[in-house]
Amino acid sequence: MTPSVKRRARWLLPLTLLALVWLSFSRPAYAPPPPANVRARLNYLERIIREGGGPGTALGKLTQQNPEWGLFTLSFTTYALTNLAQQNPALRPEAAHYIALAIQAVLAAPLRHPFAAGWPLPGQPAGLDSLPPSVLYLGHLNLMLGCHRQLKPASPYGPLHDALSAALYRRYAQEPAGNLASYPGRRWLPDNTVALASLALHGRLTGSPYAAGRRWAARARAHWLDAETGLLASQVNEGGKTSEGPRGSMLGWSIWFLVGVDSAFARQQYQRYQAASSTNLGVVRLYREQPGDYHTGAGDVDSGPLILGYGIPATAFACADAVALSDGRNAQRLRRVIHLGSREIVENNELRYGVRFIDLDVSPLSEALLLWAEVPGEPGPP
């Protein structure tokens, strides 16, 4: 054996071992978090719900920082609880109880006022005569009502769920832009996908004709897809024209809710999102906030900080999509990214996460989103 052959042989074994280790990490498919882990995480989120959204509470502080954050903490905890109860019927009574508490908090003044200060609500369908305009608020509220009804068919919120679903359906039929406003003059497609998912769930639970999602998806295919990537836009204007192109933090969110509205369209968007905005490193996969953008900076409230264009929300929502669409290998790569940047904090039988390497706790909203992302399924029967 010549010296050069010997040198190559010395490198061959370690390189082969490295390749085998790489493959062993990149190939295993996703498995949901174990029951003990889920139980401890639920202990934390359920305490947050029990405390309510009053002054000084974790939820109240979140709402003061950004009203959406308090709402999303409760709504995404609801979606996670619903999926968990679908898998484990023994959890249904507990899940229904905490979803009811979450709904009460969303209907209460601290959380309702930023979106619907003039809405007298109170559980009375008659209050819908002065329905607030924010589809962001109404979509999550209606989907939460549907989740409760799914777990508890005789839900006391049934009349409100029926009336709100009918009102949303009428609004979509009358809306020239095809998308309802989240705030005056601002029509975000991700917020509309939540409302459309809520109507689809109402139809599956009650047989109502309110499903407007397929008509919306047909219009989206015709008018709201980026010409280069085929990805769904983020915003449209009052005339229904795209005013903001695809963004990872919004597209990943939209795909999950579209699974229950038009699963073929959701899967198509998921595949295009992966092709246009992700980088597969074998062991992990990263998603960019915008296709082809590799800049590093502070980002904004939706994207969070960006490193070479890659964002935490874009990657986390992609994980939820991969789990919901049963793409186990990709889900596992994405979960590794999440776990690499987090550390466990265990106190009083509660598990929450902090950011690895620095002393910065993740908020209840992040906890709700992480649990939701890791739980298979979508709100509603198949």
Secondary structure as UniProt FT lines:
FT   HELIX           3..26
FT   HELIX           35..51
FT   TURN            55..56
FT   HELIX           58..65
FT   HELIX           67..87
FT   HELIX           89..91
FT   HELIX           92..107
FT   HELIX           109..116
FT   TURN            117..118
FT   HELIX           125..130
FT   HELIX           135..151
FT   TURN            153..154
FT   TURN            156..157
FT   HELIX           158..174
FT   TURN            176..177
FT   TURN            184..185
FT   STRAND          186..188
FT   HELIX           189..206
FT   HELIX           213..223
FT   TURN            227..229
FT   STRAND          235..236
FT   TURN            238..239
FT   STRAND          242..244
FT   HELIX           248..258
FT   TURN            259..261
FT   HELIX           263..277
FT   STRAND          278..280
FT   STRAND          285..288
FT   TURN            291..292
FT   TURN            301..303
FT   STRAND          306..307
FT   TURN            308..309
FT   STRAND          310..311
FT   HELIX           312..324
FT   TURN            325..326
FT   HELIX           328..340
FT   STRAND          342..347
FT   TURN            348..349
FT   STRAND          350..355
FT   TURN            356..357
FT   HELIX           364..374
//
